[in-house]
């Protein structure tokens, strides 16, 4: 699988926290950063999908997430 290199700058406090987590978990800093970035991208995609579908849900009388969960359960 091809990969792309990304260089980022971290403030000293964040860099120290990342070092500590990597050391304690036995994972690399890259693994931790990739996992955090994947999570962030997933949340951003979810929010975008939610923003696009919200008008349709409201048109059906679904006003809060609880309404959607009730129908889907």
Rosetta blueprint (number, residue, H / E / L):
1 X L
2 X L
3 X L
4 X L
5 X L
6 X L
7 X L
8 X L
9 X L
10 X L
11 X L
12 X H
13 X H
14 X H
15 X H
16 X H
17 X H
18 X H
19 X H
20 X H
21 X H
22 X H
23 X H
24 X H
25 X H
26 X L
27 X L
28 X L
29 X H
30 X H
31 X H
32 X H
33 X H
34 X H
35 X H
36 X H
37 X H
38 X H
39 X H
40 X H
41 X H
42 X H
43 X H
44 X H
45 X H
46 X H
47 X H
48 X H
49 X H
50 X H
51 X H
52 X H
53 X H
54 X H
55 X H
56 X H
57 X H
58 X H
59 X H
60 X L
61 X L
62 X L
63 X L
64 X L
65 X H
66 X H
67 X H
68 X H
69 X H
70 X H
71 X H
72 X H
73 X L
